[in-house]
Amino acid sequence: MDFPDIRWDIIWNYKELFIRGIWITLALTIVGYLGGIVLGLFLGMGKLSKKKWIYYPSKYYVDFFRGTPLLVQILLIHLAIIPAIFGHSLGYFVSGCVALILNSAAYNAEIIRAGIQSIEKGQMEAARSLGMPNNMAMRHIILPQALRRMIPPLGNELIALLKDSSLVTVIAANDLLYAGKVVAGAYSRFWEPYITVAILYLFLTFFFGKIITYVENRFSNSFVPKQKKGMFSIRR
């Protein structure tokens, strides 16, 4: 198999487009992830509720967004739902963020629900025996413990959302994959632009992976903060 000569000069000619694509990808990912955590927290708590009018809407929401493709959700939100509500499109960024938030929230809800349920019931019973109401016990006793167990799957969701954000290209978002498509169309060459896109996505996932590892280690039960050596520190 003969490989073509790689021309990195065409990537350099479009460097501004790739840089812009990186920032758009990061913005979509961060907004979608943070919004998904906030909404996912309410949905996760809703799935734990004993009130049917809270439990069933939360359950059906999670089932719908986990059971349908993100690509379909993006197109439906951009081409149908937002124009029906506002009378016109609000642009690819708003549609992309809304779709990523709604989709990520469904997965985060299951992570949060599982994390809370993994805490022993005795923790809540002990808090209630001290006179704490349910809301206070959940905030100060259950959630802080559950958060440690949620960090790894929430980190995986961030990496998955970063890669899934490339689907927003179908609504003409100027993201990283869009930059690769523009260069491929301009030169009718596919090795250079898509290898570049793959490398940049790999770099971004590696960067986020390092952050997730640090946070995971920081909040692990075995974490011991490093002590600064002072003038009167004693060596053992």
CYANA upper distance limits for C-alpha pairs under 8 A (distance plus 0.5 A):
  6 ILE  CA    191 TRP  CA      7.84
  6 ILE  CA    192 GLU  CA      6.95
  7 ARG  CA     11 ILE  CA      8.30
  7 ARG  CA    192 GLU  CA      7.25
  8 TRP  CA     12 TRP  CA      7.03
  8 TRP  CA    192 GLU  CA      7.11
  9 ASP  CA     13 ASN  CA      6.76
 10 ILE  CA     14 TYR  CA      7.15
 10 ILE  CA    183 VAL  CA      8.20
 10 ILE  CA    192 GLU  CA      8.45
 11 ILE  CA     15 LYS  CA      6.55
 11 ILE  CA    183 VAL  CA      8.08
 11 ILE  CA    192 GLU  CA      7.57
 11 ILE  CA    193 PRO  CA      7.21
 11 ILE  CA    196 THR  CA      8.34
 14 TYR  CA     18 PHE  CA      7.07
 14 TYR  CA    183 VAL  CA      7.84
 15 LYS  CA     19 ILE  CA      6.62
 16 GLU  CA     20 ARG  CA      6.59
 17 LEU  CA     21 GLY  CA      6.57
 17 LEU  CA    179 ALA  CA      6.32
 18 PHE  CA     22 ILE  CA      6.73
 18 PHE  CA    176 LEU  CA      6.59
 18 PHE  CA    179 ALA  CA      6.07
 18 PHE  CA    180 GLY  CA      8.16
 19 ILE  CA     23 TRP  CA      7.02
 20 ARG  CA     24 ILE  CA      6.73
 20 ARG  CA    174 ASN  CA      7.98
 20 ARG  CA    175 ASP  CA      7.73
 20 ARG  CA    176 LEU  CA      8.18
 21 GLY  CA     25 THR  CA      6.53
 21 GLY  CA    174 ASN  CA      6.25
 21 GLY  CA    175 ASP  CA      4.46
 21 GLY  CA    176 LEU  CA      4.48
 21 GLY  CA    177 LEU  CA      7.92
 21 GLY  CA    178 TYR  CA      7.78
 21 GLY  CA    179 ALA  CA      6.73
 22 ILE  CA     26 LEU  CA      6.62
 22 ILE  CA    175 ASP  CA      7.01
 22 ILE  CA    176 LEU  CA      5.94
 23 TRP  CA     27 ALA  CA      6.54
 23 TRP  CA    175 ASP  CA      8.19
 24 ILE  CA     28 LEU  CA      6.59
 24 ILE  CA    174 ASN  CA      7.25
 24 ILE  CA    175 ASP  CA      5.70
 24 ILE  CA    176 LEU  CA      7.94
 25 THR  CA     29 THR  CA      6.60
 25 THR  CA    162 LEU  CA      7.88
 25 THR  CA    165 SER  CA      7.20
 25 THR  CA    166 SER  CA      8.02
 25 THR  CA    175 ASP  CA      5.75
 25 THR  CA    176 LEU  CA      6.73
 26 LEU  CA     30 ILE  CA      6.51
 26 LEU  CA    162 LEU  CA      8.09
 27 ALA  CA     31 VAL  CA      6.49
 28 LEU  CA     32 GLY  CA      6.33
 28 LEU  CA     93 PHE  CA      7.80
 28 LEU  CA     96 GLY  CA      7.41
 28 LEU  CA     97 CYS  CA      6.21
 28 LEU  CA    100 LEU  CA      8.20
 28 LEU  CA    165 SER  CA      7.30
 29 THR  CA     33 TYR  CA      6.37
 29 THR  CA     97 CYS  CA      8.49
 29 THR  CA    100 LEU  CA      8.22
 29 THR  CA    158 LEU  CA      8.16
 29 THR  CA    161 LEU  CA      6.79
 29 THR  CA    162 LEU  CA      5.84
 29 THR  CA    165 SER  CA      6.96
 30 ILE  CA     34 LEU  CA      6.53
 31 VAL  CA     35 GLY  CA      6.43
 31 VAL  CA     97 CYS  CA      6.92
 31 VAL  CA    101 ILE  CA      7.92
 32 GLY  CA     36 GLY  CA      6.31
 32 GLY  CA     97 CYS  CA      5.84
 32 GLY  CA     98 VAL  CA      7.69
 32 GLY  CA     99 ALA  CA      8.38
 32 GLY  CA    100 LEU  CA      5.35
 32 GLY  CA    101 ILE  CA      4.78
 32 GLY  CA    104 SER  CA      7.48
 32 GLY  CA    161 LEU  CA      8.42
 33 TYR  CA     37 ILE  CA      6.70
 33 TYR  CA    100 LEU  CA      7.95
 33 TYR  CA    101 ILE  CA      6.89
 33 TYR  CA    104 SER  CA      7.02
 33 TYR  CA    158 LEU  CA      6.96
 33 TYR  CA    161 LEU  CA      7.76
 34 LEU  CA     38 VAL  CA      6.97
 34 LEU  CA    101 ILE  CA      8.30
 35 GLY  CA     39 LEU  CA      6.68
 35 GLY  CA    101 ILE  CA      5.84
 35 GLY  CA    105 ALA  CA      8.00
 36 GLY  CA     40 GLY  CA      6.02
 36 GLY  CA    100 LEU  CA      8.03
 36 GLY  CA    101 ILE  CA      5.00
 36 GLY  CA    102 LEU  CA      6.90
 36 GLY  CA    103 ASN  CA      7.92
 36 GLY  CA    104 SER  CA      5.41
 36 GLY  CA    105 ALA  CA      4.49
 36 GLY  CA    106 ALA  CA      8.24
 36 GLY  CA    108 ASN  CA      7.26
 37 ILE  CA     41 LEU  CA      6.47
 37 ILE  CA    104 SER  CA      8.05
 37 ILE  CA    105 ALA  CA      6.51
 37 ILE  CA    108 ASN  CA      6.54
 37 ILE  CA    109 ALA  CA      8.32
 38 VAL  CA     42 PHE  CA      7.39
 38 VAL  CA    105 ALA  CA      8.16
 39 LEU  CA     43 LEU  CA      6.82
 39 LEU  CA    101 ILE  CA      8.40
 39 LEU  CA    102 LEU  CA      8.38
 39 LEU  CA    105 ALA  CA      6.06
 39 LEU  CA    109 ALA  CA      8.38
 40 GLY  CA     44 GLY  CA      6.29
 40 GLY  CA    104 SER  CA      8.11
 40 GLY  CA    105 ALA  CA      4.65
 40 GLY  CA    106 ALA  CA      6.65
 40 GLY  CA    107 TYR  CA      7.94
 40 GLY  CA    108 ASN  CA      5.52
 40 GLY  CA    109 ALA  CA      4.69
 40 GLY  CA    110 GLU  CA      8.44
 40 GLY  CA    112 ILE  CA      7.90
 41 LEU  CA     45 MET  CA      6.64
 41 LEU  CA    105 ALA  CA      8.42
 41 LEU  CA    108 ASN  CA      7.81
 41 LEU  CA    109 ALA  CA      6.42
 41 LEU  CA    112 ILE  CA      6.97
 42 PHE  CA     46 GLY  CA      6.47
 42 PHE  CA    109 ALA  CA      8.09
 43 LEU  CA     47 LYS  CA      6.70
 43 LEU  CA     58 SER  CA      5.84
 43 LEU  CA     62 VAL  CA      8.42
 43 LEU  CA    105 ALA  CA      8.13
 43 LEU  CA    106 ALA  CA      8.05
 43 LEU  CA    109 ALA  CA      5.89
 44 GLY  CA     48 LEU  CA      7.13
 44 GLY  CA     58 SER  CA      8.15
 44 GLY  CA    108 ASN  CA      8.12
 44 GLY  CA    109 ALA  CA      4.62
 44 GLY  CA    110 GLU  CA      6.64
 44 GLY  CA    111 ILE  CA      8.28
 44 GLY  CA    112 ILE  CA      6.05
 44 GLY  CA    113 ARG  CA      5.27
 45 MET  CA     49 SER  CA      6.84
 45 MET  CA    109 ALA  CA      8.34
 45 MET  CA    112 ILE  CA      8.35
 45 MET  CA    113 ARG  CA      7.16
 46 GLY  CA     54 ILE  CA      6.04
 46 GLY  CA     55 TYR  CA      5.67
 46 GLY  CA     58 SER  CA      6.17
 46 GLY  CA     59 LYS  CA      8.50
 47 LYS  CA     54 ILE  CA      8.00
 47 LYS  CA     55 TYR  CA      5.39
 47 LYS  CA     56 TYR  CA      8.06
 47 LYS  CA     58 SER  CA      6.30
 47 LYS  CA     59 LYS  CA      6.60
 47 LYS  CA    113 ARG  CA      7.55
 48 LEU  CA     55 TYR  CA      7.42
 48 LEU  CA    113 ARG  CA      7.39
 49 SER  CA     54 ILE  CA      7.03
 49 SER  CA     55 TYR  CA      6.10
 50 LYS  CA     54 ILE  CA      8.38
 50 LYS  CA     55 TYR  CA      7.29
 51 LYS  CA     55 TYR  CA      6.55
 52 LYS  CA     56 TYR  CA      6.24
 53 TRP  CA     57 PRO  CA      7.28
 54 ILE  CA     58 SER  CA      6.91
 55 TYR  CA     59 LYS  CA      6.57
 56 TYR  CA     60 TYR  CA      6.52
 57 PRO  CA     61 TYR  CA      6.51
 58 SER  CA     62 VAL  CA      6.79
 59 LYS  CA     63 ASP  CA      6.63
 60 TYR  CA     64 PHE  CA      6.52
 61 TYR  CA     65 PHE  CA      6.81
 61 TYR  CA    106 ALA  CA      7.61
 62 VAL  CA     66 ARG  CA      6.41
 62 VAL  CA    105 ALA  CA      8.50
 62 VAL  CA    106 ALA  CA      5.12
 62 VAL  CA    107 TYR  CA      7.87
 62 VAL  CA    109 ALA  CA      7.98
 62 VAL  CA    110 GLU  CA      8.48
 63 ASP  CA     67 GLY  CA      6.21
 63 ASP  CA    106 ALA  CA      8.30
 64 PHE  CA     68 THR  CA      6.66
 65 PHE  CA     69 PRO  CA      8.23
 65 PHE  CA     70 LEU  CA      8.28
 65 PHE  CA    102 LEU  CA      7.93
 65 PHE  CA    103 ASN  CA      6.12
 65 PHE  CA    106 ALA  CA      6.61
 66 ARG  CA    103 ASN  CA      7.72
 66 ARG  CA    106 ALA  CA      6.85
 66 ARG  CA    107 TYR  CA      7.46
 68 THR  CA     72 VAL  CA      7.69
 68 THR  CA     73 GLN  CA      7.89
 69 PRO  CA     73 GLN  CA      7.02
 70 LEU  CA     74 ILE  CA      6.68
 70 LEU  CA     99 ALA  CA      8.16
 70 LEU  CA    103 ASN  CA      7.42
 70 LEU  CA    167 LEU  CA      8.35
 71 LEU  CA     75 LEU  CA      6.90
 71 LEU  CA    167 LEU  CA      6.70
 71 LEU  CA    168 VAL  CA      8.26
 72 VAL  CA     76 LEU  CA      6.51
 73 GLN  CA     77 ILE  CA      6.53
 73 GLN  CA     99 ALA  CA      6.87
 74 ILE  CA     78 HIS  CA      6.51
 74 ILE  CA     95 SER  CA      7.54
 74 ILE  CA     96 GLY  CA      7.08
 74 ILE  CA     99 ALA  CA      5.92
 74 ILE  CA    168 VAL  CA      7.47
 74 ILE  CA    171 ILE  CA      8.47
 75 LEU  CA     79 LEU  CA      6.16
 75 LEU  CA     80 ALA  CA      8.11
 75 LEU  CA    170 VAL  CA      8.39
 75 LEU  CA    171 ILE  CA      7.77
 76 LEU  CA     80 ALA  CA      5.74
 76 LEU  CA     81 ILE  CA      6.79
 77 ILE  CA     81 ILE  CA      5.26
 77 ILE  CA     82 ILE  CA      6.31
 77 ILE  CA     95 SER  CA      6.82
 77 ILE  CA     98 VAL  CA      8.32
 77 ILE  CA     99 ALA  CA      7.22
 78 HIS  CA     82 ILE  CA      6.44
 78 HIS  CA     83 PRO  CA      7.81
 78 HIS  CA     89 SER  CA      7.34
 78 HIS  CA     92 TYR  CA      7.84
 78 HIS  CA     95 SER  CA      5.73
 78 HIS  CA     96 GLY  CA      8.27
 78 HIS  CA    171 ILE  CA      7.96
 79 LEU  CA     83 PRO  CA      7.01
 79 LEU  CA     89 SER  CA      7.95
 80 ALA  CA     84 ALA  CA      6.45
 81 ILE  CA     85 ILE  CA      6.78
 82 ILE  CA     86 PHE  CA      6.46
 82 ILE  CA     87 GLY  CA      8.01
 82 ILE  CA     88 HIS  CA      7.58
 82 ILE  CA     89 SER  CA      6.71
 82 ILE  CA     90 LEU  CA      7.82
 82 ILE  CA     95 SER  CA      8.07
 83 PRO  CA     87 GLY  CA      5.15
 83 PRO  CA     88 HIS  CA      4.81
 83 PRO  CA     89 SER  CA      5.63
 83 PRO  CA     90 LEU  CA      8.38
 84 ALA  CA     88 HIS  CA      7.86
 90 LEU  CA     94 VAL  CA      6.60
 90 LEU  CA     95 SER  CA      7.46
 91 GLY  CA     95 SER  CA      6.91
 92 TYR  CA     96 GLY  CA      6.24
 92 TYR  CA    168 VAL  CA      8.16
 92 TYR  CA    171 ILE  CA      6.59
 92 TYR  CA    172 ALA  CA      7.23
 92 TYR  CA    173 ALA  CA      5.99
 93 PHE  CA     97 CYS  CA      6.51
 93 PHE  CA    173 ALA  CA      7.42
 94 VAL  CA     98 VAL  CA      6.59
 95 SER  CA     99 ALA  CA      6.63
 96 GLY  CA    100 LEU  CA      6.59
 96 GLY  CA    165 SER  CA      8.43
 96 GLY  CA    168 VAL  CA      6.40
 97 CYS  CA    101 ILE  CA      6.45
 98 VAL  CA    102 LEU  CA      6.61
 99 ALA  CA    103 ASN  CA      6.54
100 LEU  CA    104 SER  CA      6.28
100 LEU  CA    161 LEU  CA      8.04
100 LEU  CA    165 SER  CA      7.83
101 ILE  CA    105 ALA  CA      6.41
102 LEU  CA    106 ALA  CA      7.26
103 ASN  CA    107 TYR  CA      7.59
104 SER  CA    108 ASN  CA      6.58
104 SER  CA    157 GLU  CA      8.10
104 SER  CA    161 LEU  CA      7.75
105 ALA  CA    109 ALA  CA      6.34
106 ALA  CA    110 GLU  CA      7.26
107 TYR  CA    111 ILE  CA      6.98
107 TYR  CA    157 GLU  CA      8.13
108 ASN  CA    112 ILE  CA      6.54
108 ASN  CA    154 LEU  CA      7.39
108 ASN  CA    157 GLU  CA      8.07
109 ALA  CA    113 ARG  CA      6.49
110 GLU  CA    114 ALA  CA      6.51
111 ILE  CA    115 GLY  CA      6.54
111 ILE  CA    150 MET  CA      6.98
111 ILE  CA    153 PRO  CA      7.29
111 ILE  CA    154 LEU  CA      7.59
112 ILE  CA    116 ILE  CA      6.65
112 ILE  CA    146 ALA  CA      8.47
112 ILE  CA    150 MET  CA      7.16
113 ARG  CA    117 GLN  CA      6.67
114 ALA  CA    118 SER  CA      6.59
115 GLY  CA    119 ILE  CA      7.60
115 GLY  CA    146 ALA  CA      5.56
115 GLY  CA    147 LEU  CA      7.63
115 GLY  CA    149 ARG  CA      6.61
115 GLY  CA    150 MET  CA      6.19
116 ILE  CA    142 ILE  CA      7.26
116 ILE  CA    143 LEU  CA      7.24
116 ILE  CA    146 ALA  CA      5.88
118 SER  CA    146 ALA  CA      7.78
119 ILE  CA    123 GLN  CA      7.76
119 ILE  CA    142 ILE  CA      7.39
119 ILE  CA    145 GLN  CA      7.83
119 ILE  CA    146 ALA  CA      6.99
120 GLU  CA    124 MET  CA      8.30
121 LYS  CA    125 GLU  CA      6.95
122 GLY  CA    126 ALA  CA      6.40
123 GLN  CA    127 ALA  CA      6.79
123 GLN  CA    141 ILE  CA      7.78
123 GLN  CA    142 ILE  CA      7.66
124 MET  CA    128 ARG  CA      6.63
124 MET  CA    134 ASN  CA      8.45
124 MET  CA    137 ALA  CA      7.07
124 MET  CA    138 MET  CA      8.20
124 MET  CA    141 ILE  CA      8.01
124 MET  CA    142 ILE  CA      7.61
125 GLU  CA    129 SER  CA      6.61
126 ALA  CA    130 LEU  CA      7.04
127 ALA  CA    131 GLY  CA      7.30
127 ALA  CA    132 MET  CA      6.14
127 ALA  CA    137 ALA  CA      6.36
127 ALA  CA    141 ILE  CA      7.89
128 ARG  CA    132 MET  CA      5.44
128 ARG  CA    133 PRO  CA      6.88
128 ARG  CA    134 ASN  CA      7.75
128 ARG  CA    137 ALA  CA      7.75
132 MET  CA    136 MET  CA      6.56
132 MET  CA    137 ALA  CA      6.29
133 PRO  CA    137 ALA  CA      6.65
134 ASN  CA    138 MET  CA      6.53
135 ASN  CA    139 ARG  CA      6.75
136 MET  CA    140 HIS  CA      6.50
136 MET  CA    141 ILE  CA      8.37
137 ALA  CA    141 ILE  CA      5.67
137 ALA  CA    142 ILE  CA      7.00
138 MET  CA    142 ILE  CA      5.31
138 MET  CA    143 LEU  CA      6.28
139 ARG  CA    143 LEU  CA      6.09
139 ARG  CA    144 PRO  CA      7.75
140 HIS  CA    144 PRO  CA      6.98
141 ILE  CA    145 GLN  CA      7.27
142 ILE  CA    146 ALA  CA      6.57
143 LEU  CA    147 LEU  CA      6.32
144 PRO  CA    148 ARG  CA      7.59
145 GLN  CA    149 ARG  CA      7.86
146 ALA  CA    150 MET  CA      6.76
147 LEU  CA    151 ILE  CA      6.75
148 ARG  CA    216 GLU  CA      8.12
148 ARG  CA    219 PHE  CA      6.64
148 ARG  CA    220 SER  CA      7.00
150 MET  CA    154 LEU  CA      6.41
151 ILE  CA    155 GLY  CA      6.43
151 ILE  CA    212 ILE  CA      8.36
151 ILE  CA    215 VAL  CA      8.28
151 ILE  CA    216 GLU  CA      6.68
152 PRO  CA    156 ASN  CA      6.84
152 PRO  CA    212 ILE  CA      8.08
152 PRO  CA    216 GLU  CA      7.26
153 PRO  CA    157 GLU  CA      6.73
154 LEU  CA    158 LEU  CA      6.88
155 GLY  CA    159 ILE  CA      7.03
155 GLY  CA    209 GLY  CA      8.20
155 GLY  CA    212 ILE  CA      6.28
156 ASN  CA    160 ALA  CA      6.67
157 GLU  CA    161 LEU  CA      6.47
158 LEU  CA    162 LEU  CA      6.67
159 ILE  CA    163 LYS  CA      7.07
159 ILE  CA    205 THR  CA      6.60
159 ILE  CA    208 PHE  CA      7.65
159 ILE  CA    209 GLY  CA      8.02
160 ALA  CA    164 ASP  CA      6.56
161 LEU  CA    165 SER  CA      6.43
162 LEU  CA    166 SER  CA      8.12
162 LEU  CA    205 THR  CA      8.00
163 LYS  CA    201 TYR  CA      7.89
166 SER  CA    175 ASP  CA      7.53
166 SER  CA    176 LEU  CA      7.71
166 SER  CA    177 LEU  CA      6.48
168 VAL  CA    172 ALA  CA      7.69
168 VAL  CA    173 ALA  CA      6.34
168 VAL  CA    175 ASP  CA      8.27
169 THR  CA    173 ALA  CA      5.35
169 THR  CA    174 ASN  CA      7.54
169 THR  CA    175 ASP  CA      7.17
169 THR  CA    177 LEU  CA      7.21
169 THR  CA    178 TYR  CA      6.27
172 ALA  CA    178 TYR  CA      7.91
173 ALA  CA    178 TYR  CA      7.31
174 ASN  CA    178 TYR  CA      5.97
174 ASN  CA    179 ALA  CA      7.28
175 ASP  CA    179 ALA  CA      7.02
176 LEU  CA    180 GLY  CA      7.17
176 LEU  CA    197 VAL  CA      7.05
177 LEU  CA    181 LYS  CA      6.82
177 LEU  CA    194 TYR  CA      8.47
177 LEU  CA    197 VAL  CA      6.84
178 TYR  CA    182 VAL  CA      6.70
179 ALA  CA    183 VAL  CA      6.88
179 ALA  CA    193 PRO  CA      8.45
180 GLY  CA    184 ALA  CA      6.60
180 GLY  CA    193 PRO  CA      5.24
180 GLY  CA    194 TYR  CA      6.25
180 GLY  CA    196 THR  CA      8.13
180 GLY  CA    197 VAL  CA      6.71
181 LYS  CA    185 GLY  CA      6.56
181 LYS  CA    193 PRO  CA      7.86
181 LYS  CA    194 TYR  CA      8.40
182 VAL  CA    186 ALA  CA      6.60
183 VAL  CA    187 TYR  CA      6.72
183 VAL  CA    188 SER  CA      8.37
183 VAL  CA    189 ARG  CA      8.21
183 VAL  CA    193 PRO  CA      6.63
184 ALA  CA    188 SER  CA      5.67
184 ALA  CA    189 ARG  CA      5.56
184 ALA  CA    190 PHE  CA      5.74
184 ALA  CA    193 PRO  CA      6.58
184 ALA  CA    194 TYR  CA      8.44
185 GLY  CA    189 ARG  CA      7.88
189 ARG  CA    193 PRO  CA      8.03
190 PHE  CA    194 TYR  CA      6.55
191 TRP  CA    195 ILE  CA      6.31
192 GLU  CA    196 THR  CA      6.53
193 PRO  CA    197 VAL  CA      6.69
194 TYR  CA    198 ALA  CA      6.55
195 ILE  CA    199 ILE  CA      6.64
196 THR  CA    200 LEU  CA      6.64
197 VAL  CA    201 TYR  CA      6.65
198 ALA  CA    202 LEU  CA      6.57
199 ILE  CA    203 PHE  CA      6.64
200 LEU  CA    204 LEU  CA      6.72
201 TYR  CA    205 THR  CA      6.63
202 LEU  CA    206 PHE  CA      6.55
203 PHE  CA    207 PHE  CA      6.61
204 LEU  CA    208 PHE  CA      6.71
205 THR  CA    209 GLY  CA      6.32
206 PHE  CA    210 LYS  CA      6.75
207 PHE  CA    211 ILE  CA      7.09
208 PHE  CA    212 ILE  CA      6.64
209 GLY  CA    213 THR  CA      6.62
210 LYS  CA    214 TYR  CA      6.72
211 ILE  CA    215 VAL  CA      6.72
212 ILE  CA    216 GLU  CA      6.44
213 THR  CA    217 ASN  CA      6.59
214 TYR  CA    218 ARG  CA      6.41
215 VAL  CA    219 PHE  CA      6.66
216 GLU  CA    220 SER  CA      6.50
217 ASN  CA    223 PHE  CA      6.98
218 ARG  CA    223 PHE  CA      6.50
219 PHE  CA    223 PHE  CA      7.24
229 LYS  CA    233 SER  CA      6.30
